């Protein structure tokens, strides 16, 4: 009978609500609550299953780690220091900070407030190498696929005659070397930060192996710069990290997401249920109408079945979403909108690197239809909810005029939406 009531909420609401008002049952309300949670959690899992975020080494919250002087050793005639004046400044929006994208405190400098400075005195060759086993990075298949860095050739005012980077595997006898000379040959870029991203792994070109290295165990790296004449040399390194490995949040945080979804959507339904019931009940009392709590309480829960239907539509739409790959800097600002859809705030896009802005534009274009649907379903579902509330108010108090019924339902629904935004953040 309860399932029949829910079905009739869709195609014969007046008949169903008459029966519910006359014989309200808590079991029906509990069934609607459980269906709502199941469908909305499924909706979010469908979205996150299509969303992959870039993993980094070091992890994104520890990105300055690889330019910390404590893990580096200097070559002959070279000293190492941390330059806290001239560093690679890349501040992006971080949703976890809990501020709006228009608030400057919501932005965080990912690579810290310092750069690794390599100083050579009266020499034409400078080298710097991380200590043995400074890290252990897996660049094998399906793992980290690139190495990124920012390099500033501060002095002399010329490009190096040769430059290279070496990745060591377990010990100094096993390595991969890559020539950087052509990448640093632009004279006009001297004394400017230059961003380099080098493919790594078995399919990467340009790496020359020595000994028996393994891409699955990269444990140290070294830089080597040679100039055509002897001088004082200063080179700064920033934004050094491995990247290019993508995982879905479901892969690395399935339990945390489940708990978050259960909390948010349980609160959304419960707040909607109690707020809407309380507001309608207060209207009845304010109008001196005789009414008991239970019929209103159960009727509200049953008409909230329209939110289950909305969730089913959004779930089906989420299943059709294309797979999206968010780079490390873009993924930090991803958040929910008020309809439970994943998005990156447009106000923060201008702070991103141009490559990430391009990815943002591609993702936005590919998901535009989905976001339109979630917004449309919000409007449709709450208009529908208001209509059903009008019907059951009429069943409870047939002496109320249609204008009075619509007013009570409309004001109660609008107030519930505003309170949900304030208290839960989703509607």
Buried (B, 14 or more C-beta within 10 A) or exposed (E): EBEEBBEBBEEEBEEBBBBBBEEBBEEBBEBBBEBBBBBBBBBBBBBBBBBBBBBBBBEBEEBBBBBBBEBBBBBEBBEBBBBEEBBBBBBBBBBEBEBEBEEEEBBBBBBBEBBBBBBBEEBBBBBBBBEEEBBEBBBBEEBBBBBBBBBBBBBBEEBBBBBBBBBBBBEBEBBBBBEBBEBBEEEEBBEEBBBBEBBBBEEBEEBEBBEEBBBBBBBBBBBBBBBEEBBEBBBBBBBBBBBBBBEBBBEEBEEEBBEBBEEBBBBBBEBBBBBBBBBBBEBBEEEEBEBEEEBBBBBBBBBBBBBBBBBBBBBEBBEEBEEBBBBBBBBBBBBBBBBBBBBBBEBBBEBBBEEBBEBBEEBBEEBEEBBEBBBEBBEBBBEBBBBBBBBBBBBBBEEBEEEBBBBBBBBBBEBBBEBBEEEBBBB
